Amino acid sequence: MYRLLLIAGLLVLFYYLLRRVINKINERGGVLSRSEVHAQGSQMVQDPVCRVFIPRASAVCEEIGGQTYFFCSTGCAKVFQNQLSH
Ligand SMILES: [Zn+2]
């Protein structure tokens, strides 16, 4: 009988530990979704030349033919301008 009580106690303890672990995982998930929202706020743009994604804030911005393009470097911007002029 004493043993049964001990096992029941252990099960309750295990249950609480499991709940704490699940709560921690849920908290991490929350942080993840928050950083995803942040990533959307700091928008990623694609370089049309080398197809690399760069954050809009650090991209090279060029206005060509009334349209704004974003490049990873001034080199790619020049390549794009050359492609257009041909
Ligand atoms: Zn590039």
PDB file of the backbone (N, CA, C, O) and the ligand in Angstrom, with CONECT records:
HET     ZN  A 101       1
ATOM      1  N   MET A   1       0.843  -1.207   0.000  1.00  0.00           N
ATOM      2  CA  MET A   1       0.000   0.000   0.000  1.00  0.00           C
ATOM      3  C   MET A   1       0.876   1.254   0.000  1.00  0.00           C
ATOM      4  O   MET A   1       0.615   2.216  -0.722  1.00  0.00           O
ATOM      5  N   TYR A   2       1.914   1.218   0.823  1.00  0.00           N
ATOM      6  CA  TYR A   2       2.846   2.343   0.917  1.00  0.00           C
ATOM      7  C   TYR A   2       3.500   2.621  -0.429  1.00  0.00           C
ATOM      8  O   TYR A   2       3.710   3.770  -0.821  1.00  0.00           O
ATOM      9  N   ARG A   3       3.813   1.541  -1.119  1.00  0.00           N
ATOM     10  CA  ARG A   3       4.458   1.630  -2.435  1.00  0.00           C
ATOM     11  C   ARG A   3       3.556   2.331  -3.449  1.00  0.00           C
ATOM     12  O   ARG A   3       4.010   3.157  -4.240  1.00  0.00           O
ATOM     13  N   LEU A   4       2.268   1.981  -3.406  1.00  0.00           N
ATOM     14  CA  LEU A   4       1.291   2.568  -4.327  1.00  0.00           C
ATOM     15  C   LEU A   4       1.234   4.084  -4.148  1.00  0.00           C
ATOM     16  O   LEU A   4       1.182   4.839  -5.119  1.00  0.00           O
ATOM     17  N   LEU A   5       1.244   4.513  -2.872  1.00  0.00           N
ATOM     18  CA  LEU A   5       1.212   5.945  -2.577  1.00  0.00           C
ATOM     19  C   LEU A   5       2.458   6.630  -3.141  1.00  0.00           C
ATOM     20  O   LEU A   5       2.384   7.735  -3.678  1.00  0.00           O
ATOM     21  N   LEU A   6       3.591   5.962  -3.012  1.00  0.00           N
ATOM     22  CA  LEU A   6       4.852   6.496  -3.510  1.00  0.00           C
ATOM     23  C   LEU A   6       4.804   6.654  -5.023  1.00  0.00           C
ATOM     24  O   LEU A   6       5.242   7.669  -5.564  1.00  0.00           O
ATOM     25  N   ILE A   7       4.264   5.632  -5.708  1.00  0.00           N
ATOM     26  CA  ILE A   7       4.140   5.670  -7.174  1.00  0.00           C
ATOM     27  C   ILE A   7       3.187   6.782  -7.592  1.00  0.00           C
ATOM     28  O   ILE A   7       3.456   7.518  -8.541  1.00  0.00           O
ATOM     29  N   ALA A   8       2.062   6.898  -6.870  1.00  0.00           N
ATOM     30  CA  ALA A   8       1.082   7.957  -7.170  1.00  0.00           C
ATOM     31  C   ALA A   8       1.734   9.333  -7.004  1.00  0.00           C
ATOM     32  O   ALA A   8       1.527  10.232  -7.819  1.00  0.00           O
ATOM     33  N   GLY A   9       2.524   9.482  -5.935  1.00  0.00           N
ATOM     34  CA  GLY A   9       3.224  10.748  -5.678  1.00  0.00           C
ATOM     35  C   GLY A   9       4.190  11.076  -6.795  1.00  0.00           C
ATOM     36  O   GLY A   9       4.277  12.216  -7.252  1.00  0.00           O
ATOM     37  N   LEU A  10       4.916  10.054  -7.225  1.00  0.00           N
ATOM     38  CA  LEU A  10       5.877  10.238  -8.314  1.00  0.00           C
ATOM     39  C   LEU A  10       5.177  10.635  -9.605  1.00  0.00           C
ATOM     40  O   LEU A  10       5.665  11.473 -10.363  1.00  0.00           O
ATOM     41  N   LEU A  11       4.013  10.009  -9.843  1.00  0.00           N
ATOM     42  CA  LEU A  11       3.238  10.318 -11.052  1.00  0.00           C
ATOM     43  C   LEU A  11       2.786  11.776 -11.049  1.00  0.00           C
ATOM     44  O   LEU A  11       2.851  12.457 -12.071  1.00  0.00           O
ATOM     45  N   VAL A  12       2.324  12.248  -9.883  1.00  0.00           N
ATOM     46  CA  VAL A  12       1.883  13.642  -9.753  1.00  0.00           C
ATOM     47  C   VAL A  12       3.059  14.570 -10.011  1.00  0.00           C
ATOM     48  O   VAL A  12       2.937  15.560 -10.733  1.00  0.00           O
ATOM     49  N   LEU A  13       4.206  14.239  -9.410  1.00  0.00           N
ATOM     50  CA  LEU A  13       5.423  15.042  -9.589  1.00  0.00           C
ATOM     51  C   LEU A  13       5.817  15.082 -11.065  1.00  0.00           C
ATOM     52  O   LEU A  13       6.145  16.136 -11.609  1.00  0.00           O
ATOM     53  N   PHE A  14       5.777  13.916 -11.696  1.00  0.00           N
ATOM     54  CA  PHE A  14       6.113  13.796 -13.113  1.00  0.00           C
ATOM     55  C   PHE A  14       5.166  14.634 -13.959  1.00  0.00           C
ATOM     56  O   PHE A  14       5.586  15.290 -14.912  1.00  0.00           O
ATOM     57  N   TYR A  15       3.885  14.608 -13.605  1.00  0.00           N
ATOM     58  CA  TYR A  15       2.859  15.364 -14.320  1.00  0.00           C
ATOM     59  C   TYR A  15       3.157  16.860 -14.250  1.00  0.00           C
ATOM     60  O   TYR A  15       3.042  17.569 -15.250  1.00  0.00           O
ATOM     61  N   TYR A  16       3.540  17.335 -13.065  1.00  0.00           N
ATOM     62  CA  TYR A  16       3.832  18.755 -12.916  1.00  0.00           C
ATOM     63  C   TYR A  16       5.089  19.157 -13.710  1.00  0.00           C
ATOM     64  O   TYR A  16       5.139  20.216 -14.336  1.00  0.00           O
ATOM     65  N   LEU A  17       6.089  18.284 -13.661  1.00  0.00           N
ATOM     66  CA  LEU A  17       7.321  18.556 -14.418  1.00  0.00           C
ATOM     67  C   LEU A  17       7.028  18.640 -15.911  1.00  0.00           C
ATOM     68  O   LEU A  17       7.534  19.513 -16.616  1.00  0.00           O
ATOM     69  N   LEU A  18       6.187  17.698 -16.377  1.00  0.00           N
ATOM     70  CA  LEU A  18       5.813  17.656 -17.786  1.00  0.00           C
ATOM     71  C   LEU A  18       5.089  18.947 -18.191  1.00  0.00           C
ATOM     72  O   LEU A  18       5.338  19.507 -19.258  1.00  0.00           O
ATOM     73  N   ARG A  19       4.189  19.403 -17.314  1.00  0.00           N
ATOM     74  CA  ARG A  19       3.449  20.639 -17.598  1.00  0.00           C
ATOM     75  C   ARG A  19       4.387  21.840 -17.682  1.00  0.00           C
ATOM     76  O   ARG A  19       4.205  22.722 -18.522  1.00  0.00           O
ATOM     77  N   ARG A  20       5.390  21.867 -16.806  1.00  0.00           N
ATOM     78  CA  ARG A  20       6.362  22.973 -16.821  1.00  0.00           C
ATOM     79  C   ARG A  20       7.144  22.974 -18.124  1.00  0.00           C
ATOM     80  O   ARG A  20       7.381  24.021 -18.726  1.00  0.00           O
ATOM     81  N   VAL A  21       7.547  21.756 -18.556  1.00  0.00           N
ATOM     82  CA  VAL A  21       8.303  21.638 -19.812  1.00  0.00           C
ATOM     83  C   VAL A  21       7.454  22.107 -20.988  1.00  0.00           C
ATOM     84  O   VAL A  21       7.933  22.841 -21.852  1.00  0.00           O
ATOM     85  N   ILE A  22       6.173  21.675 -21.019  1.00  0.00           N
ATOM     86  CA  ILE A  22       5.263  22.068 -22.106  1.00  0.00           C
ATOM     87  C   ILE A  22       5.070  23.585 -22.111  1.00  0.00           C
ATOM     88  O   ILE A  22       5.059  24.213 -23.170  1.00  0.00           O
ATOM     89  N   ASN A  23       4.916  24.172 -20.908  1.00  0.00           N
ATOM     90  CA  ASN A  23       4.767  25.625 -20.816  1.00  0.00           C
ATOM     91  C   ASN A  23       5.986  26.341 -21.375  1.00  0.00           C
ATOM     92  O   ASN A  23       5.867  27.350 -22.070  1.00  0.00           O
ATOM     93  N   LYS A  24       7.171  25.799 -21.058  1.00  0.00           N
ATOM     94  CA  LYS A  24       8.416  26.413 -21.558  1.00  0.00           C
ATOM     95  C   LYS A  24       8.476  26.351 -23.077  1.00  0.00           C
ATOM     96  O   LYS A  24       8.873  27.316 -23.730  1.00  0.00           O
ATOM     97  N   ILE A  25       8.074  25.195 -23.643  1.00  0.00           N
ATOM     98  CA  ILE A  25       8.074  25.046 -25.108  1.00  0.00           C
ATOM     99  C   ILE A  25       7.100  26.048 -25.721  1.00  0.00           C
ATOM    100  O   ILE A  25       7.409  26.681 -26.731  1.00  0.00           O
ATOM    101  N   ASN A  26       5.909  26.192 -25.103  1.00  0.00           N
ATOM    102  CA  ASN A  26       4.919  27.150 -25.597  1.00  0.00           C
ATOM    103  C   ASN A  26       5.466  28.574 -25.543  1.00  0.00           C
ATOM    104  O   ASN A  26       5.224  29.366 -26.454  1.00  0.00           O
ATOM    105  N   GLU A  27       6.204  28.905 -24.478  1.00  0.00           N
ATOM    106  CA  GLU A  27       6.800  30.232 -24.351  1.00  0.00           C
ATOM    107  C   GLU A  27       7.778  30.486 -25.488  1.00  0.00           C
ATOM    108  O   GLU A  27       7.789  31.560 -26.090  1.00  0.00           O
ATOM    109  N   ARG A  28       8.603  29.477 -25.773  1.00  0.00           N
ATOM    110  CA  ARG A  28       9.573  29.600 -26.873  1.00  0.00           C
ATOM    111  C   ARG A  28       8.865  29.795 -28.206  1.00  0.00           C
ATOM    112  O   ARG A  28       9.297  30.590 -29.041  1.00  0.00           O
ATOM    113  N   GLY A  29       7.772  29.060 -28.395  1.00  0.00           N
ATOM    114  CA  GLY A  29       6.983  29.206 -29.618  1.00  0.00           C
ATOM    115  C   GLY A  29       6.474  30.622 -29.758  1.00  0.00           C
ATOM    116  O   GLY A  29       6.457  31.182 -30.854  1.00  0.00           O
ATOM    117  N   GLY A  30       6.056  31.203 -28.634  1.00  0.00           N
ATOM    118  CA  GLY A  30       5.576  32.575 -28.644  1.00  0.00           C
ATOM    119  C   GLY A  30       6.657  33.542 -29.068  1.00  0.00           C
ATOM    120  O   GLY A  30       6.410  34.460 -29.850  1.00  0.00           O
ATOM    121  N   VAL A  31       7.868  33.332 -28.546  1.00  0.00           N
ATOM    122  CA  VAL A  31       8.999  34.186 -28.901  1.00  0.00           C
ATOM    123  C   VAL A  31       9.300  34.054 -30.389  1.00  0.00           C
ATOM    124  O   VAL A  31       9.597  35.037 -31.067  1.00  0.00           O
ATOM    125  N   LEU A  32       9.217  32.815 -30.887  1.00  0.00           N
ATOM    126  CA  LEU A  32       9.495  32.565 -32.301  1.00  0.00           C
ATOM    127  C   LEU A  32       8.527  33.326 -33.200  1.00  0.00           C
ATOM    128  O   LEU A  32       8.939  33.987 -34.153  1.00  0.00           O
ATOM    129  N   SER A  33       7.218  33.226 -32.881  1.00  0.00           N
ATOM    130  CA  SER A  33       6.227  33.889 -33.726  1.00  0.00           C
ATOM    131  C   SER A  33       6.397  35.404 -33.650  1.00  0.00           C
ATOM    132  O   SER A  33       6.121  36.114 -34.617  1.00  0.00           O
ATOM    133  N   ARG A  34       6.859  35.903 -32.482  1.00  0.00           N
ATOM    134  CA  ARG A  34       7.088  37.335 -32.352  1.00  0.00           C
ATOM    135  C   ARG A  34       8.244  37.782 -33.247  1.00  0.00           C
ATOM    136  O   ARG A  34       8.185  38.849 -33.858  1.00  0.00           O
ATOM    137  N   SER A  35       9.312  36.950 -33.321  1.00  0.00           N
ATOM    138  CA  SER A  35      10.455  37.305 -34.169  1.00  0.00           C
ATOM    139  C   SER A  35      10.085  37.201 -35.646  1.00  0.00           C
ATOM    140  O   SER A  35      10.654  37.898 -36.486  1.00  0.00           O
ATOM    141  N   GLU A  36       9.132  36.332 -35.955  1.00  0.00           N
ATOM    142  CA  GLU A  36       8.654  36.227 -37.336  1.00  0.00           C
ATOM    143  C   GLU A  36       7.945  37.521 -37.747  1.00  0.00           C
ATOM    144  O   GLU A  36       8.115  38.013 -38.862  1.00  0.00           O
ATOM    145  N   VAL A  37       7.147  38.057 -36.819  1.00  0.00           N
ATOM    146  CA  VAL A  37       6.458  39.326 -37.073  1.00  0.00           C
ATOM    147  C   VAL A  37       7.495  40.422 -37.276  1.00  0.00           C
ATOM    148  O   VAL A  37       7.352  41.279 -38.149  1.00  0.00           O
ATOM    149  N   HIS A  38       8.546  40.380 -36.453  1.00  0.00           N
ATOM    150  CA  HIS A  38       9.614  41.374 -36.568  1.00  0.00           C
ATOM    151  C   HIS A  38      10.293  41.264 -37.939  1.00  0.00           C
ATOM    152  O   HIS A  38      10.622  42.273 -38.562  1.00  0.00           O
ATOM    153  N   ALA A  39      10.498  40.013 -38.402  1.00  0.00           N
ATOM    154  CA  ALA A  39      11.144  39.805 -39.704  1.00  0.00           C
ATOM    155  C   ALA A  39      10.290  40.387 -40.821  1.00  0.00           C
ATOM    156  O   ALA A  39      10.814  40.923 -41.797  1.00  0.00           O
ATOM    157  N   GLN A  40       8.981  40.280 -40.677  1.00  0.00           N
ATOM    158  CA  GLN A  40       8.092  40.850 -41.680  1.00  0.00           C
ATOM    159  C   GLN A  40       8.185  42.373 -41.658  1.00  0.00           C
ATOM    160  O   GLN A  40       8.084  43.029 -42.695  1.00  0.00           O
ATOM    161  N   GLY A  41       8.378  42.920 -40.468  1.00  0.00           N
ATOM    162  CA  GLY A  41       8.499  44.372 -40.331  1.00  0.00           C
ATOM    163  C   GLY A  41       9.740  44.892 -41.013  1.00  0.00           C
ATOM    164  O   GLY A  41       9.713  45.958 -41.627  1.00  0.00           O
ATOM    165  N   SER A  42      10.858  44.130 -40.909  1.00  0.00           N
ATOM    166  CA  SER A  42      12.108  44.548 -41.543  1.00  0.00           C
ATOM    167  C   SER A  42      12.289  43.830 -42.875  1.00  0.00           C
ATOM    168  O   SER A  42      13.396  43.416 -43.220  1.00  0.00           O
ATOM    169  N   GLN A  43      11.227  43.689 -43.602  1.00  0.00           N
ATOM    170  CA  GLN A  43      11.079  43.132 -44.958  1.00  0.00           C
ATOM    171  C   GLN A  43      12.368  42.683 -45.673  1.00  0.00           C
ATOM    172  O   GLN A  43      13.374  43.392 -45.703  1.00  0.00           O
ATOM    173  N   MET A  44      12.287  41.488 -46.236  1.00  0.00           N
ATOM    174  CA  MET A  44      13.395  40.978 -47.041  1.00  0.00           C
ATOM    175  C   MET A  44      13.090  41.255 -48.515  1.00  0.00           C
ATOM    176  O   MET A  44      11.959  41.086 -48.971  1.00  0.00           O
ATOM    177  N   VAL A  45      14.114  41.682 -49.246  1.00  0.00           N
ATOM    178  CA  VAL A  45      13.935  41.944 -50.673  1.00  0.00           C
ATOM    179  C   VAL A  45      14.890  41.051 -51.456  1.00  0.00           C
ATOM    180  O   VAL A  45      15.946  40.662 -50.957  1.00  0.00           O
ATOM    181  N   GLN A  46      14.502  40.732 -52.694  1.00  0.00           N
ATOM    182  CA  GLN A  46      15.324  39.827 -53.499  1.00  0.00           C
ATOM    183  C   GLN A  46      16.109  40.604 -54.548  1.00  0.00           C
ATOM    184  O   GLN A  46      15.570  41.455 -55.255  1.00  0.00           O
ATOM    185  N   ASP A  47      17.380  40.291 -54.626  1.00  0.00           N
ATOM    186  CA  ASP A  47      18.259  40.827 -55.655  1.00  0.00           C
ATOM    187  C   ASP A  47      17.878  40.172 -56.984  1.00  0.00           C
ATOM    188  O   ASP A  47      17.964  38.948 -57.091  1.00  0.00           O
ATOM    189  N   PRO A  48      17.457  40.937 -58.007  1.00  0.00           N
ATOM    190  CA  PRO A  48      17.031  40.318 -59.278  1.00  0.00           C
ATOM    191  C   PRO A  48      18.198  39.725 -60.072  1.00  0.00           C
ATOM    192  O   PRO A  48      17.976  38.959 -61.010  1.00  0.00           O
ATOM    193  N   VAL A  49      19.430  40.066 -59.711  1.00  0.00           N
ATOM    194  CA  VAL A  49      20.604  39.564 -60.443  1.00  0.00           C
ATOM    195  C   VAL A  49      21.064  38.220 -59.881  1.00  0.00           C
ATOM    196  O   VAL A  49      21.104  37.228 -60.609  1.00  0.00           O
ATOM    197  N   CYS A  50      21.412  38.177 -58.595  1.00  0.00           N
ATOM    198  CA  CYS A  50      21.950  36.934 -58.022  1.00  0.00           C
ATOM    199  C   CYS A  50      20.919  36.187 -57.178  1.00  0.00           C
ATOM    200  O   CYS A  50      21.235  35.153 -56.589  1.00  0.00           O
ATOM    201  N   ARG A  51      19.679  36.706 -57.113  1.00  0.00           N
ATOM    202  CA  ARG A  51      18.553  36.052 -56.436  1.00  0.00           C
ATOM    203  C   ARG A  51      18.789  35.847 -54.942  1.00  0.00           C
ATOM    204  O   ARG A  51      18.216  34.939 -54.339  1.00  0.00           O
ATOM    205  N   VAL A  52      19.614  36.671 -54.359  1.00  0.00           N
ATOM    206  CA  VAL A  52      19.887  36.593 -52.929  1.00  0.00           C
ATOM    207  C   VAL A  52      18.889  37.494 -52.202  1.00  0.00           C
ATOM    208  O   VAL A  52      18.542  38.572 -52.685  1.00  0.00           O
ATOM    209  N   PHE A  53      18.434  37.034 -51.031  1.00  0.00           N
ATOM    210  CA  PHE A  53      17.527  37.853 -50.222  1.00  0.00           C
ATOM    211  C   PHE A  53      18.332  38.710 -49.243  1.00  0.00           C
ATOM    212  O   PHE A  53      19.200  38.210 -48.527  1.00  0.00           O
ATOM    213  N   ILE A  54      18.030  39.992 -49.226  1.00  0.00           N
ATOM    214  CA  ILE A  54      18.736  40.915 -48.333  1.00  0.00           C
ATOM    215  C   ILE A  54      17.692  41.726 -47.554  1.00  0.00           C
ATOM    216  O   ILE A  54      16.631  42.047 -48.088  1.00  0.00           O
ATOM    217  N   PRO A  55      17.997  42.062 -46.275  1.00  0.00           N
ATOM    218  CA  PRO A  55      17.058  42.945 -45.572  1.00  0.00           C
ATOM    219  C   PRO A  55      16.996  44.313 -46.244  1.00  0.00           C
ATOM    220  O   PRO A  55      18.023  44.892 -46.599  1.00  0.00           O
ATOM    221  N   ARG A  56      15.797  44.810 -46.410  1.00  0.00           N
ATOM    222  CA  ARG A  56      15.568  46.044 -47.150  1.00  0.00           C
ATOM    223  C   ARG A  56      16.445  47.198 -46.652  1.00  0.00           C
ATOM    224  O   ARG A  56      16.900  48.035 -47.431  1.00  0.00           O
ATOM    225  N   ALA A  57      16.668  47.220 -45.337  1.00  0.00           N
ATOM    226  CA  ALA A  57      17.431  48.322 -44.734  1.00  0.00           C
ATOM    227  C   ALA A  57      18.876  48.348 -45.223  1.00  0.00           C
ATOM    228  O   ALA A  57      19.462  49.423 -45.355  1.00  0.00           O
ATOM    229  N   SER A  58      19.467  47.161 -45.499  1.00  0.00           N
ATOM    230  CA  SER A  58      20.877  47.121 -45.888  1.00  0.00           C
ATOM    231  C   SER A  58      21.052  46.872 -47.385  1.00  0.00           C
ATOM    232  O   SER A  58      22.173  46.657 -47.845  1.00  0.00           O
ATOM    233  N   ALA A  59      19.948  46.898 -48.156  1.00  0.00           N
ATOM    234  CA  ALA A  59      20.028  46.655 -49.593  1.00  0.00           C
ATOM    235  C   ALA A  59      20.438  47.930 -50.334  1.00  0.00           C
ATOM    236  O   ALA A  59      20.202  49.042 -49.860  1.00  0.00           O
ATOM    237  N   VAL A  60      21.058  47.748 -51.511  1.00  0.00           N
ATOM    238  CA  VAL A  60      21.381  48.869 -52.381  1.00  0.00           C
ATOM    239  C   VAL A  60      20.134  49.172 -53.201  1.00  0.00           C
ATOM    240  O   VAL A  60      19.654  48.328 -53.959  1.00  0.00           O
ATOM    241  N   CYS A  61      19.622  50.372 -53.043  1.00  0.00           N
ATOM    242  CA  CYS A  61      18.356  50.748 -53.670  1.00  0.00           C
ATOM    243  C   CYS A  61      18.624  51.564 -54.936  1.00  0.00           C
ATOM    244  O   CYS A  61      19.322  52.577 -54.890  1.00  0.00           O
ATOM    245  N   GLU A  62      18.065  51.119 -56.069  1.00  0.00           N
ATOM    246  CA  GLU A  62      18.239  51.828 -57.343  1.00  0.00           C
ATOM    247  C   GLU A  62      16.885  52.033 -58.002  1.00  0.00           C
ATOM    248  O   GLU A  62      16.079  51.106 -58.076  1.00  0.00           O
ATOM    249  N   GLU A  63      16.637  53.238 -58.478  1.00  0.00           N
ATOM    250  CA  GLU A  63      15.395  53.489 -59.199  1.00  0.00           C
ATOM    251  C   GLU A  63      15.700  53.475 -60.689  1.00  0.00           C
ATOM    252  O   GLU A  63      16.378  54.363 -61.205  1.00  0.00           O
ATOM    253  N   ILE A  64      15.192  52.458 -61.371  1.00  0.00           N
ATOM    254  CA  ILE A  64      15.459  52.287 -62.804  1.00  0.00           C
ATOM    255  C   ILE A  64      14.120  52.261 -63.542  1.00  0.00           C
ATOM    256  O   ILE A  64      13.250  51.439 -63.252  1.00  0.00           O
ATOM    257  N   GLY A  65      13.978  53.161 -64.484  1.00  0.00           N
ATOM    258  CA  GLY A  65      12.750  53.218 -65.295  1.00  0.00           C
ATOM    259  C   GLY A  65      11.498  53.400 -64.467  1.00  0.00           C
ATOM    260  O   GLY A  65      10.463  52.803 -64.764  1.00  0.00           O
ATOM    261  N   GLY A  66      11.580  54.220 -63.429  1.00  0.00           N
ATOM    262  CA  GLY A  66      10.414  54.501 -62.591  1.00  0.00           C
ATOM    263  C   GLY A  66      10.105  53.419 -61.575  1.00  0.00           C
ATOM    264  O   GLY A  66       9.179  53.570 -60.778  1.00  0.00           O
ATOM    265  N   GLN A  67      10.876  52.307 -61.585  1.00  0.00           N
ATOM    266  CA  GLN A  67      10.657  51.227 -60.621  1.00  0.00           C
ATOM    267  C   GLN A  67      11.843  51.109 -59.690  1.00  0.00           C
ATOM    268  O   GLN A  67      12.987  51.303 -60.101  1.00  0.00           O
ATOM    269  N   THR A  68      11.576  50.795 -58.452  1.00  0.00           N
ATOM    270  CA  THR A  68      12.645  50.681 -57.466  1.00  0.00           C
ATOM    271  C   THR A  68      13.086  49.228 -57.356  1.00  0.00           C
ATOM    272  O   THR A  68      12.268  48.333 -57.148  1.00  0.00           O
ATOM    273  N   TYR A  69      14.383  49.006 -57.498  1.00  0.00           N
ATOM    274  CA  TYR A  69      14.955  47.663 -57.373  1.00  0.00           C
ATOM    275  C   TYR A  69      15.926  47.647 -56.202  1.00  0.00           C
ATOM    276  O   TYR A  69      16.533  48.661 -55.857  1.00  0.00           O
ATOM    277  N   PHE A  70      16.057  46.466 -55.598  1.00  0.00           N
ATOM    278  CA  PHE A  70      16.974  46.317 -54.466  1.00  0.00           C
ATOM    279  C   PHE A  70      18.045  45.300 -54.829  1.00  0.00           C
ATOM    280  O   PHE A  70      17.753  44.233 -55.369  1.00  0.00           O
ATOM    281  N   PHE A  71      19.290  45.647 -54.522  1.00  0.00           N
ATOM    282  CA  PHE A  71      20.426  44.777 -54.846  1.00  0.00           C
ATOM    283  C   PHE A  71      21.281  44.523 -53.606  1.00  0.00           C
ATOM    284  O   PHE A  71      21.266  45.297 -52.649  1.00  0.00           O
ATOM    285  N   CYS A  72      22.037  43.401 -53.650  1.00  0.00           N
ATOM    286  CA  CYS A  72      22.898  43.067 -52.522  1.00  0.00           C
ATOM    287  C   CYS A  72      24.138  43.940 -52.526  1.00  0.00           C
ATOM    288  O   CYS A  72      24.748  44.161 -51.480  1.00  0.00           O
ATOM    289  N   SER A  73      24.523  44.448 -53.721  1.00  0.00           N
ATOM    290  CA  SER A  73      25.716  45.285 -53.821  1.00  0.00           C
ATOM    291  C   SER A  73      25.585  46.218 -55.025  1.00  0.00           C
ATOM    292  O   SER A  73      24.729  46.010 -55.886  1.00  0.00           O
ATOM    293  N   THR A  74      26.430  47.241 -55.083  1.00  0.00           N
ATOM    294  CA  THR A  74      26.410  48.159 -56.229  1.00  0.00           C
ATOM    295  C   THR A  74      26.832  47.422 -57.499  1.00  0.00           C
ATOM    296  O   THR A  74      26.429  47.797 -58.600  1.00  0.00           O
ATOM    297  N   GLY A  75      27.651  46.365 -57.346  1.00  0.00           N
ATOM    298  CA  GLY A  75      28.069  45.542 -58.483  1.00  0.00           C
ATOM    299  C   GLY A  75      26.874  44.921 -59.181  1.00  0.00           C
ATOM    300  O   GLY A  75      26.778  44.956 -60.408  1.00  0.00           O
ATOM    301  N   CYS A  76      25.959  44.351 -58.401  1.00  0.00           N
ATOM    302  CA  CYS A  76      24.761  43.734 -58.960  1.00  0.00           C
ATOM    303  C   CYS A  76      23.862  44.796 -59.593  1.00  0.00           C
ATOM    304  O   CYS A  76      23.224  44.535 -60.613  1.00  0.00           O
ATOM    305  N   ALA A  77      23.807  45.976 -59.008  1.00  0.00           N
ATOM    306  CA  ALA A  77      23.003  47.068 -59.566  1.00  0.00           C
ATOM    307  C   ALA A  77      23.522  47.443 -60.946  1.00  0.00           C
ATOM    308  O   ALA A  77      22.741  47.695 -61.864  1.00  0.00           O
ATOM    309  N   LYS A  78      24.838  47.479 -61.087  1.00  0.00           N
ATOM    310  CA  LYS A  78      25.461  47.813 -62.378  1.00  0.00           C
ATOM    311  C   LYS A  78      25.180  46.725 -63.410  1.00  0.00           C
ATOM    312  O   LYS A  78      24.873  47.021 -64.565  1.00  0.00           O
ATOM    313  N   VAL A  79      25.286  45.472 -62.991  1.00  0.00           N
ATOM    314  CA  VAL A  79      25.004  44.348 -63.891  1.00  0.00           C
ATOM    315  C   VAL A  79      23.557  44.443 -64.388  1.00  0.00           C
ATOM    316  O   VAL A  79      23.288  44.230 -65.570  1.00  0.00           O
ATOM    317  N   PHE A  80      22.644  44.758 -63.495  1.00  0.00           N
ATOM    318  CA  PHE A  80      21.225  44.859 -63.855  1.00  0.00           C
ATOM    319  C   PHE A  80      20.998  45.999 -64.849  1.00  0.00           C
ATOM    320  O   PHE A  80      20.259  45.848 -65.822  1.00  0.00           O
ATOM    321  N   GLN A  81      21.638  47.131 -64.594  1.00  0.00           N
ATOM    322  CA  GLN A  81      21.497  48.279 -65.482  1.00  0.00           C
ATOM    323  C   GLN A  81      22.057  47.957 -66.860  1.00  0.00           C
ATOM    324  O   GLN A  81      21.484  48.357 -67.873  1.00  0.00           O
ATOM    325  N   ASN A  82      23.176  47.234 -66.906  1.00  0.00           N
ATOM    326  CA  ASN A  82      23.766  46.805 -68.176  1.00  0.00           C
ATOM    327  C   ASN A  82      22.830  45.865 -68.932  1.00  0.00           C
ATOM    328  O   ASN A  82      22.695  45.962 -70.152  1.00  0.00           O
ATOM    329  N   GLN A  83      22.181  44.947 -68.194  1.00  0.00           N
ATOM    330  CA  GLN A  83      21.251  43.990 -68.813  1.00  0.00           C
ATOM    331  C   GLN A  83      20.082  44.737 -69.439  1.00  0.00           C
ATOM    332  O   GLN A  83      19.616  44.378 -70.521  1.00  0.00           O
ATOM    333  N   LEU A  84      19.610  45.773 -68.760  1.00  0.00           N
ATOM    334  CA  LEU A  84      18.459  46.531 -69.246  1.00  0.00           C
ATOM    335  C   LEU A  84      18.810  47.323 -70.509  1.00  0.00           C
ATOM    336  O   LEU A  84      17.999  47.447 -71.426  1.00  0.00           O
ATOM    337  N   SER A  85      20.046  47.861 -70.535  1.00  0.00           N
ATOM    338  CA  SER A  85      20.423  48.729 -71.658  1.00  0.00           C
ATOM    339  C   SER A  85      20.698  47.928 -72.923  1.00  0.00           C
ATOM    340  O   SER A  85      20.768  48.500 -74.011  1.00  0.00           O
ATOM    341  N   HIS A  86      20.856  46.600 -72.794  1.00  0.00           N
ATOM    342  CA  HIS A  86      21.120  45.785 -73.972  1.00  0.00           C
ATOM    343  C   HIS A  86      19.840  45.323 -74.661  1.00  0.00           C
ATOM    344  O   HIS A  86      19.902  44.625 -75.673  1.00  0.00           O
TER     345      HIS A  86
HETATM  346 ZN    ZN A 101      23.530  40.418 -55.873  1.00  0.00          ZN2+
END
